[in-house]
Amino acid sequence: MDNVKTNASTNSNSKRSARPRRKRRSERLLAVLEPFEEVVVLMHDNPDPDAIASGWAIKRLIEEKLLKTVRLLGGGAIVRAENRYMVKLLQPPLELTDELAIPPRTAIVLVDCGLQASNRLNVADGDCKIVAVIDHHESHEFTSKLPFRDLRPRVAASATIAATYLREQNLPPNANLATALMYALRSETRGNQTYYSSTDRAILPWLTRLADPQKLAQIEDAPLSRAYYSDLVLALQNTFMYDAVAFCLLPRAEGAEIVGEVADLLIRCEEIHRVFCGAVVENDVVVSVRTDQEGGHATELVQATLAGLGRGGGHVHRAGGKIAGRASGERVPDELHEELRRRWLETCSVDRQRGTRLVRRLEIAENL
C-alpha cells in the first residue's frame, strides 16, 4: 500500500515538472515581433523621460535579441528643461518627427501611450500595424485583439516594465540608459504619485547599481532659461483659488510641458488639494490636473471636466488631457475659458463662483 502511495506521489510530481514553463513577457513580445522586417517604437508627443527611457530600453531589447532595425519615434518637441538636459547628457537614440512614414512589413510598438491616445502620431493604413502596447497609465481601452499588451497601471512607470524585460533577458543597460530609466522613475513619482509596486521596488536596486549618480544629479538640477521665469510669474498671477481648488489658464506656453510643470508646483501649496492648469499649444488646449492625498482621483476629474470637449487620462494624482483644434493665438478663447472654469468647479463640487488670486498683482506692485 505504501509503495502504491509513493508511486502515485512520484507520478504526480513528474506531471507537475513536465508542464511547460510559462513564457515571460519579454519572450512573448520578442516572439510577436520576430516575423516583421523592421520595428518602430512609438512614444507619445512631446515625450517625457518615462516615454524616452522605456522606448530606449525596448529598442535595445529588440536590437540585441532579434537583430532588427528599430526606430524610436515621437512627435512634437521636448520643452521641459530637465527633459532637454537629459537628452543632451544621455543621448538617447530618439527621432522627433511631424509625420509617420513607415515602410511595409514594419511592426509598431506603442510605449507609454495607448491605442486611443490623442497625443501621438497617427498610424496610416498599410502593411505596418500596431502589434503591441506597453503602458502604465490607467485605461479602459479594448486591447484584447492585439498580439501583445502589457498594461500595468499599478506600476509607477513604463520604465519599470521595460527594465524588467532587460533583466529577464540578461541585458543590463549601460550607464546612460540605466540613468534614463532611474530618472524616469523619479519623475513619474512626483506630486503625490508616490506609490511603488513590488515590481518597482525590485527593479530599483538593479538600476541604482548601473546608473550614473552624477549625471542623475545634473539632470535634476538642469539650467533654466529666462523665459521660464517669465512664464512662471504669469502663471502664478493667473491662478485663482476657490477654497482648496485651483484653476489656472496660462496666457502663453512655450510648449505642453510647462502646463504640467506649473501644475506640479501649484499642488505643493499647502492650501490647495486640486489643480486644473491649461494653455494653448498650437491650436489645441493642453490640460494638466493634479491632486494631493485629499484631492481625489485626478484621471476621473479631468475626464469629467473634458467630457464632450476633449480627452484625458493619467494616474490617481497626475493626469492630463487635450481639447483639439479649439484655439488660435496664445490665449484660451474667453467662451472656452469660462466653460472650463465652470465645469472644473462643478466637477470638484465647488459652489463658490468668485475666486481669489493665488498671488495678487497688488502684492507684486507693492514690493517693487
N, C-alpha and C positions, 0 to 999 in steps of 0.2 A: 504493500500500500504506500509506504514511504517513497519507494522508487517511482511509483506512478505519479505522486505529487511532485517529486523532483524533476521528472521528465517534462511534466506539464509546465512547471515553472520555467524550465530551460527553454522550452519551445516558445513560451510567451515572451521571454526576454529576447529571443532570436528574432521574433516577428517585429518587436519594437525597434531593435537595432537595424533591421533590414529596411525600415521606412526611409524613403529618400529625404535628404535634408532639404528643408525649405530654402529656396533661393533668397539671398539677401537683396535688399532694394537696389543696391548698386549693380548687382549681377543682372537683375531684371531690366534695369534701364539700358545697360550695355547690350543685352540681347535684343531689345526693341530697336536699337539704333544700328545694329550690325548690318542689315540689308541695304542701308542707304549709302550713297556715294559720299555725301557731304552732310555736315550738321551746322545749323545756326542756333546759337543760344541767344534767345531774345529777352532783353530786360525791358522794364517799363521806361517811359520817357523821363528825362532828367534823372538818370539813375543815381540812387543814393548808395552809400557804402555797402549796404546789405545786398543790393542787386549786383553791384560790381564784383564784390568778393565771392558771392555764391556762384555767379556766372563764370567767373575766372576759374574757380575750383572745378566746376562741371566741364569746362573746356579742357582743362588739364587731364581730367579723368578720361575723357573720350580720346584725346590725342595719344595718351600713353597706352591705353588698353586696346583701342581699335585702330590706331594709326591712321585716323581720318583727318581731313581738313575741317577745322572748326573755326567759325567766326563768332565773336561776342559782340552783339549789336544792340543799340538803343537809340532812341530819338531824343530831340531836344538838346539841352546843354547842361553842363554841370556848373552850378552857380554858387552854392554854399562854400564859404572859404575853406572849411575843414575838408570838404569833399574834393575841391580843386587841389588842395595841398596833398591830399592822399594820392591822387592820380599823378601829381608831379613827382612825389617821392618814390612811389612804389611801381609806377609804370605798368599798370595792368593792360593787357592786350585788347582794349575795347575800341569799338568804332561807333561814332555818333553820326547818324545819317537822317535825312528827311524822307527818304524813300527806301522801301524794302524790295530790292531787286535780287531775287534768289534763283539760281539755276535749277533745272529739273532734278529729280531724284535727291532732293535735299530734305532732311528731317528738321523740324523746328522744335526746340525745347524751350518752353516758357519758364523763366526763373524769376521768382519774387513778384509774380503777377499772374492773373488768371485768364481764362478764356474770354470772359466778358469784360475785361478791363478796358476802360475807355482811354487810359493814359499810356497806350503803347502803339507802335506801328501796326497797321493793318496788314494781314497776310492775304495776298491776292490769290484767287483761284488758280489752280495749275497742278503740276506734278508734285510740288512741295506741299507739305502739310504738317500741322501741329500734331505731334505724336506723344508729347509728354508735358506735364505741368508739375513744377516743384515750387511749393509756396508755403508760407506760414501765416498768411492773412486769413481772417475769418471769411468764409464764403459759403453761399448756398448754390453754387453752380452745379449743373448736371454734367459730370465729367466721366461717368462710368463707361462711356464708349471709347475713351482714349486708351491706347495701348499701355500707357504708363501714367500714373498720377501718384504724387506723394504730397498730400496736403495735411499739414500738422499745425493747426492754429494754437496749440498749447506750447509749441516750441518758440523760444524768444526770437529767433532769427532764421531766415532761409540759409544763412551762412552755416549755422549748426548742422542743418540737414546735409548740405554739400560737403562739409568737413567730415561727417560720418562716412560718406561714400569713399572719400580718400583713405580714411583709416581702414575701412573694410577691405579695400584693395591694396593695402600696404603701400600707399603712395604719400609719404609725408610731404607736405608743402614746403617750398623753400621759404626763406625768412620773409621775403616781401609778401608772398601770398598768405602766409600764416599771420602776418601783421594786419593785412587787409581783413582777414576773417575775424581776428580779435577785435579790430576797430568796429567792424560791422555789428558784432555782438554788443559792444559797449554803446554804440549809437542807438541801437534798437531798444535798449533798456533804459532810456532816458524818460523823464517826465512821468513818473509813477508806473511805467511799464516795466516793473522790476521782477516779474515772475520768471524764475528759471526752472525749467523742467529737468527731470533726471537726465535727459539727453544733453541738455546744455551743460549741466554740471559735470557730466562725464567727458565732454569734449574740451572744456576749458583748460584743464591741466596739460593736455596734449598740445594744444595750440600755444599755451604760455611758454612751454619749453622751446618752441620753434620760432616764435615771433621775435622781432627786434624791439625791445622796450624803448630805445632811444627814438626810433622813428615813430613809434606809437605816441610818445610824448610830444614830438614835433607836430604831428597831425592835430592833436587835441589843442595845441596852442598856436594854431595857424594864424598868420598875419591877416589883418582885416583892412579893407580899403576905406577911404574917407566916405565913399558913397554909402557904405554900410551904416555908419553913424547917422548920416542924414536920413536914411530910410527908417532907422530905429526911432529917431526923435519924432518923425511924422507919424509913425505907428503908435507911439505912446500918446501923442496928442489926440489921436483919433480912436482911442479905446474908451468905450463907455461901459460903466458898471451898472447893473440892475440887481441890487442886493449882491448875491455871491456869483452872479453870472456876468461874463464879459462879452462884449461884441465889438469887433474891430474890422473895419474895411480900410485897407491901406490906400492912400491916394495915388501911390505908384509902387511898382515892384520890378526890380531888376530881373527876377526870374521866379519860378514857382517855389523854390526852396526857401526864400525869405519869408513866405507866408507861414510855413511850418516852424521856422526859426523864431518868429515873433510869438507864435502860439506857445512854443516851448518856454519862452521867457515869461509870458503872462501867467501861465498856470502855476508858476512858482510864487506868485503873490499870495500871501497867507490869507487874504480875504476873498480869493477867487477859487471857486470849485469847478466851474465850467467855462470854456473859452471857445468862441467862434471867431475865426480870423479868415479874411478873404482879400483877394486882389485880382485885378485884371492882368492876365498874361496873354499877350497877343489878343485874340478875340474871345477868349474864354475867361470865366471867373473861376479861379482856383481857390479851394477852401481847405482849411485845416481846423480840426476840432480836438481839444484836449480836455481831459477831466482828471481830477485828483481822486483819492480814495473815497471821498464822499460824493463825487460828482456823477456817478453812474457810468453807463456804457457808452463810450464815445461813438462807436460804429452805429449803434441804434439811434443816437441823437442826430448824427449827420445824415443818415438815410431818411429819417423822418422829416428833417428840415428841407432836404432837397427833393423830396418825393414829387414827381411830376415835372421838376425843373432840370434835374441832373442826376448824377450817380455818385455814390460814395461807398467807402469800405475802410477796413483797417483792423484795429485791435480794441481791447477793452478801454484803454485810456488814451489811445492815439489813433486818430482816423483822419481821412481826407476825402475830398470829392472834387467834382468839376461840373460846371454848367457850360456846356459847349456852345460857342457861337452867339452868345447873348450880349457881347460888349464890344465896344470900339473905343479907341483912345486909351487914356491911362486910368480913368475913374470908372467905378461901377455905376451904371445909369441910375438916376435917382429913384425911378419906379422899382427897379430890381433891388436897390439898396433897402428901400422901405419894406419890400416883400420879404427879403431875407431876415431883416431885423424882427418883423412881426412873427414869422414862422419860428425863428430861433427862440424867442421869448415864450411862444405858445408851447413849443416842444419841451422847454425847461419848466413849464408851469409857473411862469412869472407874470403876475398881473400888472406890475408897475411898468408904465409906459414911458416915463421920463427918466433918462439915465443921467449919471454924473460922470464927468471925465475922470479917468484914472489920474491924469496929470493935467491940472488946469493951466490954460495958457497964461492966466494972470500970475500964477506962481512962477512960471518961467520968466515972464517980463519983470517981475519984482526983483528977481535975483540977478538980472543982467547988470 
